[in-house]
C-alpha cells in the first residue's frame, strides 16, 4: 500500500516530529475544513496517489482516550440548514453525499467509528449521529470521493470532547504520535 500512498495530517503537533525522524513524508493541511480540502486536492494532484492516509487526533465521549479508531463514515457536525427544513448534517442540493461519506475499512483490528467534522473544537454533544469528532476529515473524504482516491483515516482519541478537551488534547499528543507511527509502520 505504501508505494501509492500519501500521508496527510492536520498539524505538525500531531506527529511530534516522529514521522520526520523516520524519513516519512507528511503533508500537513492546517486546521479546518477549507484548509483540509485544499491540501487534499493539492496532495492528490501532485503525488498521483491512489490512497490518501489521514492520521490524526479526535475527541470522543464513546471511545476511550489513547485508543486508535478507524473512521468508517464522516459526517458534517456543523452543517445546519434546519431553518430551511433540512436535518442538521444534511447538505442541501448535494446529490452525491447529502448527509455523509462512507469509507471502506482497511485496519480490521481497529474499532470503527463515525466521525463528525466541524470548524469548531467540540466540547459537547454534537447534533449529528457520530461517536468521535475532528475538524478536517469530512472535507478530505469529499475531495477523495470526487477524485476517485481511496481514503483511510485513523484517529487517536486524545480527549473526551468535554470541558477539559483542550488540555487533554495537548497532553496526549506525544503518545498519539507514537501509536500512529507504529500503525503506519505496520502497513
Backbone bond lengths (Angstrom), bond angles and torsions (degrees), N, CA, C in turn:
res aa  C-N    CA-C-N  psi(-1)  N-CA   C-N-CA  omega(-1)  CA-C   N-CA-C  phi
1 X - - - 1.458 - - 1.522 111.39 -
2 X 1.347 118.68 -32.01 1.464 120.97 -173.18 1.526 113.70 -64.31
3 X 1.336 118.90 -26.01 1.463 119.89 -174.92 1.531 113.26 -69.36
4 X 1.323 118.95 -26.10 1.463 120.69 178.78 1.530 111.18 -120.11
5 X 1.322 115.34 33.56 1.453 122.80 -173.67 1.529 110.81 -116.94
6 X 1.324 115.84 141.58 1.464 121.65 169.32 1.524 107.33 -119.58
7 X 1.317 116.03 141.96 1.461 122.36 -178.26 1.520 109.75 -106.32
8 X 1.330 115.11 130.46 1.458 120.17 -178.54 1.525 109.88 -131.64
9 X 1.326 115.23 134.70 1.460 122.89 174.97 1.524 107.21 -132.83
10 X 1.312 116.62 162.51 1.462 119.66 -179.69 1.526 111.99 -75.15
11 X 1.322 116.58 -49.14 1.468 120.51 -171.18 1.527 112.53 -135.87
12 X 1.327 117.44 148.39 1.464 119.58 172.43 1.532 112.22 -57.27
13 X 1.337 118.46 -27.31 1.474 121.29 176.20 1.522 111.23 -56.57
14 X 1.346 117.20 -30.72 1.458 120.70 -176.69 1.528 112.95 -77.13
15 X 1.329 117.60 -18.62 1.471 119.87 177.55 1.530 111.73 -104.76
16 X 1.336 116.17 -17.77 1.466 121.89 179.60 1.535 112.88 51.91
17 X 1.328 117.18 25.09 1.458 120.93 178.88 1.517 114.26 78.63
18 X 1.320 118.05 -4.15 1.464 121.17 -176.69 1.526 112.30 -67.22
19 X 1.317 116.91 -38.48 1.466 120.42 179.59 1.530 110.04 -67.40
20 X 1.317 115.89 -42.42 1.455 120.66 179.09 1.529 111.24 -64.04
21 X 1.324 117.61 -36.93 1.470 120.97 177.17 1.522 111.57 -61.98
22 X 1.331 116.01 -26.73 1.468 122.00 178.72 1.535 111.13 -94.00
23 X 1.326 117.02 8.17 1.471 123.80 -179.83 1.528 112.18 61.25
24 X 1.321 115.67 37.57 1.462 122.42 176.80 1.521 107.34 -99.10
25 X 1.324 116.39 125.95 1.460 121.81 -179.12 1.529 110.07 -77.14
26 X 1.322 116.15 119.49 1.460 121.92 178.86 1.523 108.38 -115.50
27 X 1.318 116.53 131.98 1.463 122.68 174.46 1.526 107.21 -99.41
28 X 1.320 116.68 121.49 1.461 121.66 -178.93 1.517 110.12 -101.64
29 X 1.333 115.56 132.34 1.461 120.45 -175.69 1.512 114.01 -93.08
30 X 1.310 117.46 -28.64 1.454 119.68 -166.63 1.525 108.10 90.74
31 X 1.310 116.02 175.31 1.466 122.00 -174.50 1.522 111.59 -86.41
32 X 1.321 116.04 140.98 1.455 122.21 170.55 1.515 115.18 99.36
33 X 1.336 114.01 163.73 1.457 121.41 -173.44 1.528 113.58 -67.31
34 X 1.310 118.53 -38.70 1.471 120.00 -179.28 1.525 110.33 -66.10
35 X 1.326 116.77 -48.59 1.470 120.30 178.05 1.522 111.37 -59.86
36 X 1.327 116.75 -41.40 1.467 121.03 -178.42 1.523 111.50 -66.05
37 X 1.326 116.74 -43.17 1.470 120.31 179.93 1.525 110.40 -63.60
38 X 1.320 116.51 -45.51 1.465 119.78 -179.72 1.522 110.74 -61.62
39 X 1.324 116.85 -46.20 1.469 120.27 -177.09 1.521 111.24 -67.54
40 X 1.326 117.87 -40.81 1.469 120.35 178.45 1.526 110.26 -59.82
41 X 1.315 117.26 -45.78 1.466 121.13 178.44 1.529 110.38 -60.79
42 X 1.320 116.53 -46.22 1.458 122.14 -179.15 1.529 111.41 -61.27
43 X 1.324 116.82 -46.02 1.474 121.36 -178.97 1.525 110.35 -63.29
44 X 1.314 117.37 -45.22 1.467 121.22 -179.40 1.519 110.43 -62.69
45 X 1.312 116.86 -43.55 1.471 120.65 -179.37 1.529 111.43 -65.74
46 X 1.319 117.13 -42.41 1.473 120.66 -175.96 1.517 114.05 -77.80
47 X 1.354 117.21 -33.57 1.465 119.20 -175.26 1.523 113.26 -97.97
48 X 1.324 116.93 -23.11 1.460 119.98 -175.48 1.523 112.79 67.75
49 X 1.322 117.41 21.74 1.471 121.49 -176.98 1.528 111.22 -61.57
50 X 1.307 114.73 150.94 1.474 121.81 175.43 1.524 110.28 -95.85
51 X 1.348 116.04 -22.01 1.459 122.42 178.95 1.517 108.82 -133.76
52 X 1.315 115.70 133.18 1.456 121.56 172.91 1.526 106.37 -108.52
53 X 1.322 116.34 121.42 1.448 122.36 178.54 1.519 107.82 -99.99
54 X 1.320 115.90 117.20 1.454 121.96 178.40 1.525 108.32 -105.11
55 X 1.326 116.00 112.86 1.456 121.79 175.31 1.521 107.63 -111.47
56 X 1.320 116.47 142.36 1.450 117.96 179.75 1.509 112.47 -178.53
57 X 1.317 114.54 -162.53 1.451 121.58 -176.86 1.520 110.36 -113.05
58 X 1.319 115.05 158.60 1.465 121.01 178.04 1.521 108.34 -154.47
59 X 1.305 114.73 159.76 1.447 121.26 172.12 1.514 109.11 -103.38
60 X 1.329 116.22 154.83 1.464 119.59 179.14 1.518 110.38 -159.39
61 X 1.325 115.41 136.66 1.459 120.04 172.26 1.530 110.58 -94.91
62 X 1.339 117.55 -2.91 1.469 121.69 179.20 1.527 112.81 -104.68
63 X 1.344 116.22 -47.47 1.460 120.31 -178.74 1.525 109.20 -84.96
64 X 1.322 115.97 153.84 1.460 121.12 -179.32 1.529 111.39 -76.43
65 X 1.308 115.69 147.51 1.461 120.35 172.83 1.528 108.31 -58.10
66 X 1.311 116.34 145.28 1.465 126.07 178.79 1.535 112.95 79.11
67 X 1.322 118.01 4.71 1.460 121.84 179.92 1.527 109.33 -90.69
68 X 1.332 116.21 143.78 1.456 121.42 170.95 1.517 107.93 -92.57
69 X 1.338 116.26 132.99 1.465 122.23 -178.66 1.523 108.09 -130.76
70 X 1.335 116.40 128.90 1.457 119.76 174.35 1.527 108.40 -87.83
71 X 1.314 115.69 135.64 1.458 120.75 -179.24 1.530 109.10 -82.74
72 X 1.331 115.53 126.02 1.465 120.97 177.55 1.523 111.36 -101.36
73 X 1.334 116.21 -16.73 1.471 120.75 -179.70 1.527 108.51 -156.70
74 X 1.332 115.04 138.50 1.463 121.33 173.02 1.521 109.38 -111.68
75 X 1.328 115.94 137.65 1.455 123.10 174.02 1.525 107.82 -130.29
76 X 1.337 115.23 162.48 1.461 119.70 177.13 1.526 108.89 -98.49
77 X 1.307 116.53 112.84 1.461 119.32 -179.05 1.525 112.47 -81.93
78 X 1.329 117.42 -12.82 1.464 119.41 -179.51 1.525 113.39 -109.10
79 X 1.329 118.19 8.09 1.467 120.88 175.75 1.528 107.08 -84.22
80 X 1.324 115.97 107.54 1.464 120.37 -176.79 1.523 110.29 -133.47
81 X 1.318 114.67 98.58 1.464 121.84 176.01 1.534 107.78 -116.67
82 X 1.334 115.16 32.24 1.462 120.68 -177.91 1.528 114.30 -60.98
83 X 1.344 120.81 -29.52 1.463 118.56 176.67 1.538 112.99 -61.67
84 X 1.348 117.22 -19.49 1.468 120.44 177.70 1.527 111.74 -97.65
85 X 1.340 116.61 8.15 1.457 120.29 175.24 1.518 115.48 95.52
86 X 1.313 118.07 7.57 1.463 121.65 178.87 1.520 109.61 -95.77
87 X 1.332 116.18 146.06 1.457 120.12 176.31 1.527 109.52 -67.11
88 X 1.324 117.02 149.53 1.456 121.23 175.38 1.532 107.65 -59.52
89 X 1.327 116.37 134.14 1.458 121.87 -178.96 1.517 113.95 97.87
90 X 1.324 117.54 -13.44 1.471 121.68 -179.58 1.530 109.25 -93.29
91 X 1.334 114.93 129.05 1.456 120.76 176.52 1.528 108.51 -92.27
92 X 1.332 118.15 112.55 1.461 120.19 -179.08 1.530 112.08 -60.01
93 X 1.311 115.08 143.88 1.471 123.90 176.43 1.528 113.88 63.86
94 X 1.309 118.77 11.05 1.465 121.29 174.86 1.527 106.53 -95.73
95 X 1.315 115.77 96.32 1.461 121.03 -172.86 1.527 112.91 -76.20
96 X 1.332 118.26 -22.05 1.459 120.64 -178.75 1.525 112.63 -83.88
97 X 1.330 117.03 -44.30 1.466 121.19 -175.53 1.525 109.87 -138.71
98 X 1.331 118.23 67.28 1.463 119.40 -174.37 1.528 114.39 -67.52
99 X 1.348 118.14 -32.81 1.462 117.64 -174.57 1.521 115.00 -131.34
100 X 1.319 118.35 -3.58 1.451 119.53 178.57 1.511 112.42 174.33
101 X 1.327 115.00 165.26 1.468 121.65 -179.84 1.518 107.75 -128.32
102 X 1.342 115.37 120.14 1.463 120.83 179.49 1.517 110.44 -87.64
103 X 1.336 115.80 143.75 1.462 122.44 177.93 1.524 109.26 -117.04
104 X 1.310 115.62 146.82 1.461 120.89 175.87 1.528 108.49 -80.05
105 X 1.324 117.86 124.66 1.471 120.25 -179.30 1.529 111.70 -61.77
106 X 1.314 116.06 145.20 1.459 122.28 177.50 1.529 110.88 -117.77
107 X 1.324 116.25 -47.79 1.462 121.87 -177.40 1.530 109.22 -90.96
108 X 1.312 116.76 97.10 1.471 121.77 -174.28 1.533 112.55 -66.80
109 X 1.339 117.84 -22.01 1.462 120.75 -177.17 1.531 113.65 -86.46
110 X 1.327 117.34 -7.90 1.464 120.05 -178.16 1.529 111.21 -95.50
111 X 1.331 117.19 147.63 1.463 118.97 172.27 1.528 109.36 -64.73
112 X 1.327 116.15 151.94 1.463 122.57 -179.27 1.527 109.21 -104.69
113 X 1.328 116.21 143.79 1.452 119.68 -179.95 1.511 112.68 -142.10
114 X 1.323 114.90 160.85 1.468 122.90 174.54 1.517 106.77 -101.38
115 X 1.325 115.53 121.04 1.458 120.89 -175.55 1.525 111.25 -103.69
116 X 1.311 116.10 125.40 1.460 122.41 175.29 1.513 109.59 -94.56
117 X 1.327 115.86 118.49 1.464 121.92 -178.67 1.522 109.58 -99.26
118 X 1.317 116.11 139.86 1.457 120.65 176.36 1.507 111.24 -160.46
119 X 1.295 115.33 156.72 1.461 121.22 179.29 1.526 110.99 -86.36
120 X 1.328 114.46 49.11 1.463 121.42 174.08 1.522 107.34 -153.43
121 X 1.313 115.85 152.05 1.466 121.81 177.05 1.516 105.93 -84.67
122 X 1.320 116.92 104.22 1.471 122.42 -172.51 1.524 111.73 -70.83
123 X 1.336 115.65 130.06 1.463 121.39 176.58 1.522 110.85 -131.17
124 X 1.317 116.25 21.73 1.459 120.25 -179.92 1.516 110.08 -146.49
125 X 1.304 116.31 -160.44 1.462 122.22 179.32 1.524 108.43 -90.61
126 X 1.355 117.88 119.29 1.463 120.14 178.66 1.532 111.48 -63.37
127 X 1.320 115.56 155.17 1.466 121.67 179.86 1.525 112.50 -82.64
128 X 1.324 116.89 -2.49 1.468 120.94 179.41 1.524 108.89 -116.49
129 X 1.326 115.88 161.78 1.460 121.25 -179.67 1.525 109.29 -75.43
130 X 1.333 115.67 104.91 1.466 121.66 176.53 1.514 108.44 -157.23
131 X 1.339 115.81 157.85 1.459 118.15 -179.45 1.529 113.27 -123.28
132 X 1.334 116.97 8.24 1.456 122.66 167.29 1.511 108.23 -152.26
133 X 1.326 116.75 159.91 1.465 120.48 -175.09 1.526 110.66 -133.96
134 X 1.336 114.34 143.64 1.462 120.95 174.17 1.516 108.48 -143.62
135 X 1.338 115.90 -170.27 1.467 120.07 -177.59 1.531 113.33 -124.89
136 X 1.333 118.97 3.34 1.468 120.29 -175.91 1.536 115.10 -134.41
137 X 1.316 118.53 -27.98 1.459 122.85 -165.70 1.511 117.80 -55.35
138 X 1.333 118.08 -45.47 1.463 119.77 -177.72 1.531 110.53 -59.72
139 X 1.310 116.65 -41.90 1.466 120.50 -178.96 1.528 111.20 -63.46
140 X 1.320 116.81 -41.91 1.466 121.02 177.63 1.521 109.60 -63.34
141 X 1.334 116.25 -43.98 1.463 120.93 -179.53 1.527 111.67 -61.12
142 X 1.306 117.41 -40.96 1.472 120.71 -178.48 1.521 111.02 -67.03
143 X 1.324 117.28 -43.11 1.465 120.48 177.39 1.528 109.79 -61.58
144 X 1.314 117.12 -45.30 1.470 120.63 179.87 1.523 111.41 -61.00
145 X 1.318 117.77 -45.52 1.474 121.05 179.45 1.521 110.48 -60.73
146 X 1.318 116.82 -45.09 1.469 120.42 -177.93 1.529 112.27 -65.96
147 X 1.340 117.33 -29.34 1.465 120.77 -178.00 1.535 112.59 -99.75
148 X 1.318 117.70 2.12 1.461 121.02 177.69 1.517 114.27 70.92
149 X 1.331 117.00 32.00 1.463 122.91 179.43 1.526 108.11 -109.11
150 X 1.318 116.97 135.01 1.458 120.30 178.02 1.527 110.32 -71.58
151 X 1.303 116.36 137.00 1.459 121.63 174.53 1.516 108.77 -112.98
152 X 1.331 115.65 129.64 1.456 122.89 170.30 1.524 105.07 -119.18
153 X 1.328 116.56 126.39 1.460 120.22 -175.83 1.522 110.06 -130.22
154 X 1.331 115.70 125.84 1.461 121.76 177.88 1.520 108.00 -126.09
155 X 1.317 114.91 131.40 1.461 121.78 -178.79 1.524 110.65 -115.86
156 X 1.308 114.74 137.05 1.467 122.37 172.20 1.529 106.27 -93.04
157 X 1.315 116.96 124.17 1.460 120.80 -177.90 1.533 109.18 -79.69
158 X 1.321 115.40 112.14 1.466 121.20 -177.57 1.515 112.97 -95.03
159 X 1.340 116.29 -24.72 1.461 118.59 -170.32 1.519 110.74 -155.90
160 X 1.325 115.14 171.20 1.453 122.09 -178.38 1.514 114.72 -91.64
161 X 1.338 118.15 14.68 1.472 122.58 -178.56 1.534 109.77 50.99
162 X 1.325 115.52 47.09 1.466 120.98 -178.21 1.527 109.75 -129.06
163 X 1.329 116.78 -161.98 1.467 119.10 -174.46 1.528 114.92 -72.59
164 X 1.340 118.43 -9.07 1.470 120.47 174.27 1.533 111.34 -108.25
165 X 1.321 116.90 11.22 1.466 121.50 -174.47 1.526 112.51 -56.86
166 X 1.317 117.85 -41.93 1.464 120.43 -177.30 1.527 111.48 -63.23
167 X 1.323 117.52 -35.35 1.463 121.02 178.35 1.530 111.18 -74.65
168 X 1.332 116.25 -42.87 1.464 121.13 -179.87 1.523 111.06 -65.51
169 X 1.330 117.31 -39.74 1.465 121.49 -179.85 1.527 109.57 -56.15
170 X 1.307 116.38 -52.86 1.474 121.40 -178.45 1.527 111.73 -61.36
171 X 1.316 116.79 -42.97 1.471 121.22 -176.25 1.525 112.98 -68.05
172 X 1.324 118.00 -24.93 1.462 121.47 -173.43 1.525 114.50 -103.20
173 X 1.308 118.36 5.19 1.468 120.44 -175.86 1.532 113.76 -64.34
174 X 1.310 118.78 -42.13 1.467 120.29 -177.34 1.528 111.41 -64.90
175 X 1.314 117.65 -46.88 1.463 120.07 178.00 1.531 110.23 -61.50
176 X 1.317 116.50 -39.19 1.461 120.40 177.38 1.513 112.16 -61.47
177 X 1.319 116.75 -45.57 1.465 120.98 178.51 1.519 110.97 -60.30
178 X 1.332 116.31 -40.53 1.472 120.17 179.23 1.525 111.04 -63.41
179 X 1.318 117.26 -44.79 1.471 120.96 -179.19 1.524 110.94 -67.72
180 X 1.323 117.30 -40.12 1.466 120.56 179.39 1.531 111.05 -66.35
181 X 1.326 117.25 -35.82 1.468 121.25 178.03 1.536 110.47 -65.64
182 X 1.305 117.22 -43.48 1.468 120.74 176.97 1.523 110.20 -60.00
183 X 1.318 117.11 -43.16 1.467 120.98 177.88 1.526 110.85 -61.48
184 X 1.340 116.21 -46.00 1.465 120.10 179.96 1.522 111.22 -59.46
185 X 1.312 116.59 -42.65 1.467 120.85 -179.16 1.531 112.26 -66.62
186 X 1.327 117.33 -18.88 1.460 121.11 179.79 1.536 112.66 -78.93
187 X 1.311 116.84 -9.69 1.478 120.16 -178.31 1.512 111.38 -65.70
